[in-house]
């Protein structure tokens, strides 16, 4: 075979090999670009999903927790201040219908459901329910045990948006003194301190904070806990917020039949203990009595 023919064949082979290598390189380059594009698109999708999740999940959890926190029976974990005071934490009680007045009669709150009834605990002290048509006056906001204050009157204050701190005869005297001081605090103008005279309060907790539909049972008095409870719950769920206190001339141990309350026209009930559950009759209106 002539040399010129061999060179041509060699050149063809070299060119063919070069084309094959170029084509292979192009294929590899296209594959690398596809991988790069895939990784880029996948990363972009992952980042987008992460951003959406970061925005949506907290909002969803917040909404879910908010709904759970508003449900009847929800028990909040105690804060550090509440733990230090031996408190159980805020409890969402059943919310009572408004303006259910029981004139001149005691109410057996142990037979009611409007309070903290966890684990079969009786609903005392009450955070709602039937009550006397005349609230307690708030000129002197401390009602000690020896005045035998009627809970039926204090529950009406709860309906008007007040916060009531109940205590029983097992509370330490130093804590009672703290309550006396809190009852004179001008920043707590709708706080009443009311002695509970109808037996020991449940769960070995001798100071109980209530607003309409809310309860926190504590073992001792903490100014921080009381003020926080007051700030969070005064004038919140109560159906007759702003209706004010009762008349000054009505002793705390009386259960008046009709307002206004005057000592000469009321029915004393300081020595009367509720023995049976009273069937209340709803008030014809929800205005302040």
Phi and psi restraints in degrees (value plus and minus 20) as a CYANA .aco file:
   2 UNK   PHI     -82.5   -42.5
   2 UNK   PSI     130.5   170.5
   3 UNK   PHI     -81.7   -41.7
   3 UNK   PSI     -57.7   -17.7
   4 UNK   PHI     -82.2   -42.2
   4 UNK   PSI     -54.6   -14.6
   5 UNK   PHI     -88.9   -48.9
   5 UNK   PSI     -58.7   -18.7
   6 UNK   PHI     -84.3   -44.3
   6 UNK   PSI     -61.0   -21.0
   7 UNK   PHI     -83.5   -43.5
   7 UNK   PSI     -59.4   -19.4
   8 UNK   PHI     -83.2   -43.2
   8 UNK   PSI     -63.0   -23.0
   9 UNK   PHI     -84.0   -44.0
   9 UNK   PSI     -60.6   -20.6
  10 UNK   PHI     -84.7   -44.7
  10 UNK   PSI     -61.9   -21.9
  11 UNK   PHI     -83.4   -43.4
  11 UNK   PSI     -60.5   -20.5
  12 UNK   PHI     -80.9   -40.9
  12 UNK   PSI     -63.1   -23.1
  13 UNK   PHI     -83.9   -43.9
  13 UNK   PSI     -63.3   -23.3
  14 UNK   PHI     -82.5   -42.5
  14 UNK   PSI     -64.1   -24.1
  15 UNK   PHI     -83.3   -43.3
  15 UNK   PSI     -60.2   -20.2
  16 UNK   PHI     -82.4   -42.4
  16 UNK   PSI     -65.1   -25.1
  17 UNK   PHI     -82.6   -42.6
  17 UNK   PSI     -60.4   -20.4
  18 UNK   PHI     -82.7   -42.7
  18 UNK   PSI     -64.7   -24.7
  19 UNK   PHI     -81.7   -41.7
  19 UNK   PSI     -59.0   -19.0
  20 UNK   PHI     -85.3   -45.3
  20 UNK   PSI     -61.8   -21.8
  21 UNK   PHI     -86.2   -46.2
  21 UNK   PSI     -61.6   -21.6
  22 UNK   PHI     -81.9   -41.9
  22 UNK   PSI     -64.1   -24.1
  23 UNK   PHI     -82.7   -42.7
  23 UNK   PSI     -59.8   -19.8
  24 UNK   PHI     -83.8   -43.8
  24 UNK   PSI     -61.6   -21.6
  25 UNK   PHI     -84.2   -44.2
  25 UNK   PSI     -59.8   -19.8
  26 UNK   PHI     -82.8   -42.8
  26 UNK   PSI     -63.2   -23.2
  27 UNK   PHI     -80.4   -40.4
  27 UNK   PSI     -64.6   -24.6
  28 UNK   PHI     -83.8   -43.8
  28 UNK   PSI     -59.8   -19.8
  29 UNK   PHI     -85.7   -45.7
  29 UNK   PSI     -63.1   -23.1
  30 UNK   PHI     -83.0   -43.0
  30 UNK   PSI     -60.8   -20.8
  31 UNK   PHI     -83.1   -43.1
  31 UNK   PSI     -61.5   -21.5
  32 UNK   PHI     -84.3   -44.3
  32 UNK   PSI     -59.8   -19.8
  33 UNK   PHI     -86.1   -46.1
  33 UNK   PSI     -60.1   -20.1
  34 UNK   PHI     -81.7   -41.7
  34 UNK   PSI     -63.1   -23.1
  35 UNK   PHI     -81.9   -41.9
  35 UNK   PSI     -63.3   -23.3
  36 UNK   PHI     -82.1   -42.1
  36 UNK   PSI     -64.6   -24.6
  37 UNK   PHI     -84.9   -44.9
  37 UNK   PSI     -59.5   -19.5
  38 UNK   PHI     -83.9   -43.9
  38 UNK   PSI     -64.7   -24.7
  39 UNK   PHI     -84.2   -44.2
  39 UNK   PSI     -62.1   -22.1
  40 UNK   PHI     -83.1   -43.1
  40 UNK   PSI     -66.9   -26.9
  41 UNK   PHI     -84.4   -44.4
  41 UNK   PSI     -62.2   -22.2
  42 UNK   PHI     -82.9   -42.9
  42 UNK   PSI     -61.4   -21.4
  43 UNK   PHI     -84.7   -44.7
  43 UNK   PSI     -61.8   -21.8
  44 UNK   PHI     -82.7   -42.7
  44 UNK   PSI     -62.2   -22.2
  45 UNK   PHI     -84.1   -44.1
  45 UNK   PSI     -63.0   -23.0
  46 UNK   PHI     -83.2   -43.2
  46 UNK   PSI     -61.3   -21.3
  47 UNK   PHI     -85.3   -45.3
  47 UNK   PSI     -61.6   -21.6
  48 UNK   PHI     -82.3   -42.3
  48 UNK   PSI     -63.8   -23.8
  49 UNK   PHI     -81.7   -41.7
  49 UNK   PSI     -62.4   -22.4
  50 UNK   PHI     -83.4   -43.4
  50 UNK   PSI     -60.9   -20.9
  51 UNK   PHI     -86.0   -46.0
  51 UNK   PSI     -61.8   -21.8
  52 UNK   PHI     -83.6   -43.6
  52 UNK   PSI     -64.4   -24.4
  53 UNK   PHI     -82.3   -42.3
  53 UNK   PSI     -60.2   -20.2
  54 UNK   PHI     -82.9   -42.9
  54 UNK   PSI     -50.6   -10.6
  55 UNK   PHI    -105.8   -65.8
  55 UNK   PSI     -58.9   -18.9
  56 UNK   PHI    -105.0   -65.0
  56 UNK   PSI     -64.6   -24.6
  57 UNK   PHI     -81.8   -41.8
  57 UNK   PSI     -69.0   -29.0
  58 UNK   PHI     -78.9   -38.9
  58 UNK   PSI     -59.5   -19.5
  59 UNK   PHI     -84.7   -44.7
  59 UNK   PSI     -60.0   -20.0
  60 UNK   PHI     -85.0   -45.0
  60 UNK   PSI     -66.4   -26.4
  61 UNK   PHI     -84.3   -44.3
  61 UNK   PSI     -60.3   -20.3
  62 UNK   PHI     -81.8   -41.8
  62 UNK   PSI     -65.0   -25.0
  63 UNK   PHI     -84.4   -44.4
  63 UNK   PSI     -62.7   -22.7
  64 UNK   PHI     -84.0   -44.0
  64 UNK   PSI     -64.7   -24.7
  65 UNK   PHI     -85.8   -45.8
  65 UNK   PSI     -56.3   -16.3
  66 UNK   PHI     -85.0   -45.0
  66 UNK   PSI     -62.1   -22.1
  67 UNK   PHI     -84.9   -44.9
  67 UNK   PSI     -62.5   -22.5
  68 UNK   PHI     -84.1   -44.1
  68 UNK   PSI     -59.1   -19.1
  69 UNK   PHI     -87.5   -47.5
  69 UNK   PSI     -41.5    -1.5
  70 UNK   PHI    -112.5   -72.5
  70 UNK   PSI     -24.2    15.8
  71 UNK   PHI     -98.5   -58.5
  71 UNK   PSI     126.5   166.5
  72 UNK   PHI     -79.9   -39.9
  72 UNK   PSI     115.7   155.7
  73 UNK   PHI      69.9   109.9
  73 UNK   PSI     -25.8    14.2
  74 UNK   PHI     -87.4   -47.4
  74 UNK   PSI     113.5   153.5
  75 UNK   PHI    -131.4   -91.4
  75 UNK   PSI      98.6   138.6
  76 UNK   PHI    -101.6   -61.6
  76 UNK   PSI     124.0   164.0
  77 UNK   PHI     -87.6   -47.6
  77 UNK   PSI     119.7   159.7
  78 UNK   PHI     -86.7   -46.7
  78 UNK   PSI     124.1   164.1
  79 UNK   PHI     -93.8   -53.8
  79 UNK   PSI     153.3   193.3
  80 UNK   PHI     -80.0   -40.0
  80 UNK   PSI     -61.3   -21.3
  81 UNK   PHI     -85.6   -45.6
  81 UNK   PSI     -59.4   -19.4
  82 UNK   PHI     -86.3   -46.3
  82 UNK   PSI     -62.4   -22.4
  83 UNK   PHI     -78.5   -38.5
  83 UNK   PSI     -63.7   -23.7
  84 UNK   PHI     -82.3   -42.3
  84 UNK   PSI     -50.2   -10.2
  85 UNK   PHI    -112.7   -72.7
  85 UNK   PSI     -14.4    25.6
  86 UNK   PHI      51.6    91.6
  86 UNK   PSI       9.5    49.5
  87 UNK   PHI    -107.1   -67.1
  87 UNK   PSI     132.7   172.7
  88 UNK   PHI    -104.9   -64.9
  88 UNK   PSI     -37.5     2.5
  89 UNK   PHI      80.7   120.7
  89 UNK   PSI     141.0   181.0
  90 UNK   PHI     -83.9   -43.9
  90 UNK   PSI     117.7   157.7
  91 UNK   PHI    -143.8  -103.8
  91 UNK   PSI     113.8   153.8
  92 UNK   PHI    -104.2   -64.2
  92 UNK   PSI      87.1   127.1
  93 UNK   PHI    -104.1   -64.1
  93 UNK   PSI     145.4   185.4
  94 UNK   PHI     -79.7   -39.7
  94 UNK   PSI     115.3   155.3
  95 UNK   PHI    -108.2   -68.2
  95 UNK   PSI     103.3   143.3
  96 UNK   PHI     -93.6   -53.6
  96 UNK   PSI     127.0   167.0
  97 UNK   PHI     -85.6   -45.6
  97 UNK   PSI     131.3   171.3
  98 UNK   PHI    -103.5   -63.5
  98 UNK   PSI     146.8   186.8
  99 UNK   PHI      33.1    73.1
  99 UNK   PSI      21.5    61.5
 100 UNK   PHI    -118.8   -78.8
 100 UNK   PSI      72.0   112.0
 101 UNK   PHI    -116.5   -76.5
 101 UNK   PSI     119.6   159.6
 102 UNK   PHI    -145.3  -105.3
 102 UNK   PSI      67.4   107.4
 103 UNK   PHI     -87.4   -47.4
 103 UNK   PSI     113.6   153.6
 104 UNK   PHI      46.5    86.5
 104 UNK   PSI      -6.3    33.7
 105 UNK   PHI    -150.0  -110.0
 105 UNK   PSI     126.0   166.0
 106 UNK   PHI     -93.5   -53.5
 106 UNK   PSI     137.7   177.7
 107 UNK   PHI    -140.4  -100.4
 107 UNK   PSI     110.6   150.6
 108 UNK   PHI    -104.2   -64.2
 108 UNK   PSI      72.8   112.8
 109 UNK   PHI     -90.8   -50.8
 109 UNK   PSI     -38.6     1.4
 110 UNK   PHI     -85.0   -45.0
 110 UNK   PSI     -43.7    -3.7
 111 UNK   PHI    -114.3   -74.3
 111 UNK   PSI     -19.9    20.1
 112 UNK   PHI    -113.0   -73.0
 112 UNK   PSI     151.3   191.3
 113 UNK   PHI    -134.8   -94.8
 113 UNK   PSI     -19.3    20.7
 114 UNK   PHI    -112.1   -72.1
 114 UNK   PSI      57.3    97.3
 115 UNK   PHI    -199.8  -159.8
 115 UNK   PSI    -192.4  -152.4
 116 UNK   PHI    -100.5   -60.5
 116 UNK   PSI      89.4   129.4
 117 UNK   PHI    -135.2   -95.2
 117 UNK   PSI       3.2    43.2
 118 UNK   PHI     -76.0   -36.0
 118 UNK   PSI     118.1   158.1
 119 UNK   PHI      42.7    82.7
 119 UNK   PSI       4.8    44.8
 120 UNK   PHI      63.2   103.2
 120 UNK   PSI     -11.7    28.3
 121 UNK   PHI     -83.8   -43.8
 121 UNK   PSI     119.7   159.7
 122 UNK   PHI     -86.8   -46.8
 122 UNK   PSI     129.7   169.7
 123 UNK   PHI     -99.8   -59.8
 123 UNK   PSI      33.4    73.4
 124 UNK   PHI    -145.0  -105.0
 124 UNK   PSI     120.9   160.9
 125 UNK   PHI     -89.8   -49.8
 125 UNK   PSI     139.0   179.0
 126 UNK   PHI     -94.9   -54.9
 126 UNK   PSI     132.2   172.2
 127 UNK   PHI    -138.3   -98.3
 127 UNK   PSI       0.7    40.7
 128 UNK   PHI     146.2   186.2
 128 UNK   PSI    -189.7  -149.7
 129 UNK   PHI      86.9   126.9
 129 UNK   PSI    -194.9  -154.9
 130 UNK   PHI     -82.1   -42.1
 130 UNK   PSI     130.0   170.0
 131 UNK   PHI    -179.3  -139.3
 131 UNK   PSI     148.5   188.5
 132 UNK   PHI     -92.7   -52.7
 132 UNK   PSI     127.4   167.4
 133 UNK   PHI     -91.2   -51.2
 133 UNK   PSI     -27.8    12.2
 134 UNK   PHI    -134.4   -94.4
 134 UNK   PSI      93.2   133.2
 135 UNK   PHI     -90.2   -50.2
 135 UNK   PSI     147.1   187.1
 136 UNK   PHI     -91.9   -51.9
 136 UNK   PSI     130.2   170.2
 137 UNK   PHI     -98.1   -58.1
 137 UNK   PSI     133.4   173.4
 138 UNK   PHI    -133.5   -93.5
 138 UNK   PSI      -2.4    37.6
 139 UNK   PHI     -85.1   -45.1
 139 UNK   PSI     -65.2   -25.2
 140 UNK   PHI    -133.1   -93.1
 140 UNK   PSI      92.2   132.2
 141 UNK   PHI    -115.1   -75.1
 141 UNK   PSI     -11.9    28.1
 142 UNK   PHI    -131.3   -91.3
 142 UNK   PSI      98.6   138.6
 143 UNK   PHI    -137.3   -97.3
 143 UNK   PSI      73.6   113.6
 144 UNK   PHI     -92.5   -52.5
 144 UNK   PSI     148.4   188.4
 145 UNK   PHI     -77.9   -37.9
 145 UNK   PSI     -57.7   -17.7
 146 UNK   PHI     -92.0   -52.0
 146 UNK   PSI     -30.0    10.0
 147 UNK   PHI    -105.7   -65.7
 147 UNK   PSI     -28.7    11.3
 148 UNK   PHI      28.8    68.8
 148 UNK   PSI      35.0    75.0
 149 UNK   PHI     -85.0   -45.0
 149 UNK   PSI     120.7   160.7
 150 UNK   PHI    -100.9   -60.9
 150 UNK   PSI     102.5   142.5
 151 UNK   PHI     -82.1   -42.1
 151 UNK   PSI     -48.6    -8.6
 152 UNK   PHI     -80.5   -40.5
 152 UNK   PSI     -50.0   -10.0
 153 UNK   PHI     -97.7   -57.7
 153 UNK   PSI     -61.9   -21.9
 154 UNK   PHI     -86.1   -46.1
 154 UNK   PSI     -52.8   -12.8
 155 UNK   PHI     -83.6   -43.6
 155 UNK   PSI     -53.8   -13.8
 156 UNK   PHI     -84.4   -44.4
 156 UNK   PSI     -56.4   -16.4
 157 UNK   PHI     -82.4   -42.4
 157 UNK   PSI     -59.7   -19.7
 158 UNK   PHI     -77.7   -37.7
 158 UNK   PSI     -61.1   -21.1
 159 UNK   PHI     -83.7   -43.7
 159 UNK   PSI     -45.1    -5.1
 160 UNK   PHI    -109.1   -69.1
 160 UNK   PSI     -14.8    25.2
 161 UNK   PHI      82.3   122.3
 161 UNK   PSI     -19.7    20.3
 162 UNK   PHI     -91.7   -51.7
 162 UNK   PSI     142.3   182.3
 163 UNK   PHI    -127.7   -87.7
 163 UNK   PSI     114.0   154.0
 164 UNK   PHI    -138.0   -98.0
 164 UNK   PSI     106.1   146.1
 165 UNK   PHI    -121.3   -81.3
 165 UNK   PSI      90.7   130.7
 166 UNK   PHI    -114.5   -74.5
 166 UNK   PSI     125.1   165.1
 167 UNK   PHI    -161.9  -121.9
 167 UNK   PSI     133.3   173.3
 168 UNK   PHI    -132.7   -92.7
 168 UNK   PSI    -196.2  -156.2
 169 UNK   PHI     -96.2   -56.2
 169 UNK   PSI     -19.7    20.3
 170 UNK   PHI    -114.0   -74.0
 170 UNK   PSI     -27.8    12.2
 171 UNK   PHI     -90.2   -50.2
 171 UNK   PSI     116.1   156.1
 172 UNK   PHI     -79.6   -39.6
 172 UNK   PSI     123.8   163.8
 173 UNK   PHI     -80.2   -40.2
 173 UNK   PSI     -54.2   -14.2
 174 UNK   PHI     -84.2   -44.2
 174 UNK   PSI     -55.4   -15.4
 175 UNK   PHI     -91.9   -51.9
 175 UNK   PSI     -54.9   -14.9
 176 UNK   PHI     -82.2   -42.2
 176 UNK   PSI     -60.0   -20.0
 177 UNK   PHI     -82.5   -42.5
 177 UNK   PSI     -57.9   -17.9
 178 UNK   PHI     -82.1   -42.1
 178 UNK   PSI     -60.5   -20.5
 179 UNK   PHI     -85.1   -45.1
 179 UNK   PSI     -59.4   -19.4
 180 UNK   PHI     -78.5   -38.5
 180 UNK   PSI     -63.0   -23.0
 181 UNK   PHI     -86.3   -46.3
 181 UNK   PSI     -62.9   -22.9
 182 UNK   PHI     -82.8   -42.8
 182 UNK   PSI     -53.5   -13.5
 183 UNK   PHI     -90.2   -50.2
 183 UNK   PSI     -32.8     7.2
 184 UNK   PHI    -124.5   -84.5
 184 UNK   PSI     -19.5    20.5
 185 UNK   PHI     -91.9   -51.9
 185 UNK   PSI      98.0   138.0
 186 UNK   PHI     -84.1   -44.1
 186 UNK   PSI     -40.8    -0.8
 187 UNK   PHI     -98.5   -58.5
 187 UNK   PSI     -27.4    12.6
 188 UNK   PHI    -137.6   -97.6
 188 UNK   PSI      29.3    69.3
 189 UNK   PHI     -83.6   -43.6
 189 UNK   PSI     -38.7     1.3
 190 UNK   PHI    -135.8   -95.8
 190 UNK   PSI      12.2    52.2
 191 UNK   PHI    -122.1   -82.1
 191 UNK   PSI     106.7   146.7
 192 UNK   PHI    -132.7   -92.7
 192 UNK   PSI     118.4   158.4
 193 UNK   PHI    -127.0   -87.0
 193 UNK   PSI      99.6   139.6
 194 UNK   PHI    -147.7  -107.7
 194 UNK   PSI     103.8   143.8
 195 UNK   PHI     -90.6   -50.6
 195 UNK   PSI     114.3   154.3
 196 UNK   PHI    -116.4   -76.4
 196 UNK   PSI      93.2   133.2
 197 UNK   PHI    -123.2   -83.2
 197 UNK   PSI     -17.3    22.7
 198 UNK   PHI    -125.9   -85.9
 198 UNK   PSI      29.5    69.5
 199 UNK   PHI      81.4   121.4
 199 UNK   PSI     154.2   194.2
 200 UNK   PHI     -94.5   -54.5
 200 UNK   PSI     120.9   160.9
 201 UNK   PHI     -92.2   -52.2
 201 UNK   PSI     131.1   171.1
 202 UNK   PHI     -91.2   -51.2
 202 UNK   PSI     148.5   188.5
 203 UNK   PHI      43.8    83.8
 203 UNK   PSI       1.1    41.1
 204 UNK   PHI      37.1    77.1
 204 UNK   PSI      11.2    51.2
 205 UNK   PHI    -134.9   -94.9
 205 UNK   PSI      99.5   139.5
 206 UNK   PHI    -126.2   -86.2
 206 UNK   PSI     -17.1    22.9
 207 UNK   PHI    -153.8  -113.8
 207 UNK   PSI     104.7   144.7
 208 UNK   PHI    -150.1  -110.1
 208 UNK   PSI     106.4   146.4
 209 UNK   PHI    -115.7   -75.7
 209 UNK   PSI     112.8   152.8
 210 UNK   PHI    -156.1  -116.1
 210 UNK   PSI     127.0   167.0
 211 UNK   PHI    -150.2  -110.2
 211 UNK   PSI     159.2   199.2
 212 UNK   PHI     -82.2   -42.2
 212 UNK   PSI      87.9   127.9
 213 UNK   PHI      66.0   106.0
 213 UNK   PSI     -10.7    29.3
 214 UNK   PHI    -158.0  -118.0
 214 UNK   PSI     122.2   162.2
 215 UNK   PHI    -160.7  -120.7
 215 UNK   PSI     122.8   162.8
 216 UNK   PHI    -158.9  -118.9
 216 UNK   PSI      95.4   135.4
 217 UNK   PHI    -112.1   -72.1
 217 UNK   PSI     111.2   151.2
 218 UNK   PHI    -151.1  -111.1
 218 UNK   PSI     137.4   177.4
 219 UNK   PHI    -112.0   -72.0
 219 UNK   PSI     -42.9    -2.9
 220 UNK   PHI    -168.1  -128.1
 220 UNK   PSI     150.4   190.4
 221 UNK   PHI    -113.6   -73.6
 221 UNK   PSI     104.7   144.7
 222 UNK   PHI    -140.4  -100.4
 222 UNK   PSI     102.5   142.5
 223 UNK   PHI     -77.0   -37.0
 223 UNK   PSI     -60.0   -20.0
 224 UNK   PHI     -82.3   -42.3
 224 UNK   PSI     -65.2   -25.2
 225 UNK   PHI     -86.4   -46.4
 225 UNK   PSI     -64.8   -24.8
 226 UNK   PHI     -82.2   -42.2
 226 UNK   PSI     -65.4   -25.4
 227 UNK   PHI     -88.6   -48.6
 227 UNK   PSI     -56.3   -16.3
 228 UNK   PHI     -88.0   -48.0
 228 UNK   PSI     -63.7   -23.7
 229 UNK   PHI     -80.0   -40.0
 229 UNK   PSI     -64.7   -24.7
 230 UNK   PHI     -81.0   -41.0
 230 UNK   PSI     -68.2   -28.2
 231 UNK   PHI     -80.8   -40.8
 231 UNK   PSI     -57.0   -17.0
 232 UNK   PHI     -99.7   -59.7
 232 UNK   PSI     -47.6    -7.6
 233 UNK   PHI    -145.8  -105.8
 233 UNK   PSI     -26.8    13.2
 234 UNK   PHI     -86.9   -46.9
 234 UNK   PSI     113.9   153.9
 235 UNK   PHI      35.6    75.6
 235 UNK   PSI      25.6    65.6
 236 UNK   PHI    -130.8   -90.8
 236 UNK   PSI    -102.6   -62.6
 237 UNK   PHI    -100.4   -60.4
 237 UNK   PSI     -33.9     6.1
 238 UNK   PHI     -79.7   -39.7
 238 UNK   PSI     116.6   156.6
 239 UNK   PHI    -100.0   -60.0
 239 UNK   PSI     -34.0     6.0
 240 UNK   PHI    -145.9  -105.9
 240 UNK   PSI      26.1    66.1
 241 UNK   PHI     -78.3   -38.3
 241 UNK   PSI     115.2   155.2
 242 UNK   PHI      68.3   108.3
 242 UNK   PSI     -18.7    21.3
 243 UNK   PHI     -96.1   -56.1
 243 UNK   PSI     -32.7     7.3
 244 UNK   PHI      65.9   105.9
 244 UNK   PSI    -198.2  -158.2
 245 UNK   PHI    -107.9   -67.9
 245 UNK   PSI     159.5   199.5
 246 UNK   PHI    -106.2   -66.2
 246 UNK   PSI     159.2   199.2
 247 UNK   PHI     -91.0   -51.0
 247 UNK   PSI     132.4   172.4
 248 UNK   PHI     -92.2   -52.2
 248 UNK   PSI     -45.3    -5.3
 249 UNK   PHI    -109.9   -69.9
 249 UNK   PSI      -3.0    37.0
 250 UNK   PHI    -131.7   -91.7
 250 UNK   PSI      91.6   131.6
 251 UNK   PHI     -81.0   -41.0
 251 UNK   PSI     125.7   165.7
 252 UNK   PHI     -86.2   -46.2
 252 UNK   PSI     -39.5     0.5
 253 UNK   PHI    -111.9   -71.9
 253 UNK   PSI     -12.9    27.1
 254 UNK   PHI    -120.6   -80.6
 254 UNK   PSI     130.3   170.3
 255 UNK   PHI    -136.4   -96.4
 255 UNK   PSI      67.0   107.0
 256 UNK   PHI     -86.6   -46.6
 256 UNK   PSI     131.0   171.0
 257 UNK   PHI    -103.4   -63.4
 257 UNK   PSI     -57.3   -17.3
 258 UNK   PHI    -165.3  -125.3
 258 UNK   PSI     129.3   169.3
 259 UNK   PHI    -101.6   -61.6
 259 UNK   PSI     140.1   180.1
 260 UNK   PHI     -95.4   -55.4
 260 UNK   PSI     137.2   177.2
 261 UNK   PHI    -112.0   -72.0
 261 UNK   PSI     101.4   141.4
 262 UNK   PHI    -145.4  -105.4
 262 UNK   PSI     124.4   164.4
 263 UNK   PHI     -75.9   -35.9
 263 UNK   PSI     -56.3   -16.3
 264 UNK   PHI     -91.5   -51.5
 264 UNK   PSI     -36.5     3.5
 265 UNK   PHI    -138.9   -98.9
 265 UNK   PSI      -6.1    33.9
 266 UNK   PHI    -128.1   -88.1
 266 UNK   PSI     146.4   186.4
 267 UNK   PHI    -123.4   -83.4
 267 UNK   PSI      85.9   125.9
 268 UNK   PHI     -81.8   -41.8
 268 UNK   PSI     120.0   160.0
 269 UNK   PHI    -162.9  -122.9
 269 UNK   PSI       5.9    45.9
 270 UNK   PHI     -81.3   -41.3
 270 UNK   PSI     -52.2   -12.2
 271 UNK   PHI    -116.3   -76.3
 271 UNK   PSI     -17.4    22.6
 272 UNK   PHI    -108.3   -68.3
 272 UNK   PSI     104.7   144.7
 273 UNK   PHI    -126.3   -86.3
 273 UNK   PSI     114.2   154.2
 274 UNK   PHI     -87.6   -47.6
 274 UNK   PSI     109.1   149.1
 275 UNK   PHI    -135.0   -95.0
 275 UNK   PSI     -46.5    -6.5
 276 UNK   PHI    -149.7  -109.7
 276 UNK   PSI     135.3   175.3
 277 UNK   PHI     -91.5   -51.5
 277 UNK   PSI     112.2   152.2
 278 UNK   PHI    -110.0   -70.0
 278 UNK   PSI     115.9   155.9
 279 UNK   PHI    -111.4   -71.4
 279 UNK   PSI      85.6   125.6
 280 UNK   PHI     -96.8   -56.8
 280 UNK   PSI     139.0   179.0
 281 UNK   PHI    -133.2   -93.2
 281 UNK   PSI     107.7   147.7
 282 UNK   PHI     -80.6   -40.6
 282 UNK   PSI     125.2   165.2
 283 UNK   PHI     -89.2   -49.2
 283 UNK   PSI     126.7   166.7
 284 UNK   PHI     -86.1   -46.1
 284 UNK   PSI     -38.4     1.6
 285 UNK   PHI    -164.7  -124.7
 285 UNK   PSI     147.2   187.2
 286 UNK   PHI    -122.5   -82.5
 286 UNK   PSI      -6.5    33.5
 287 UNK   PHI     -97.2   -57.2
 287 UNK   PSI     141.3   181.3
 288 UNK   PHI     -82.0   -42.0
 288 UNK   PSI     112.9   152.9
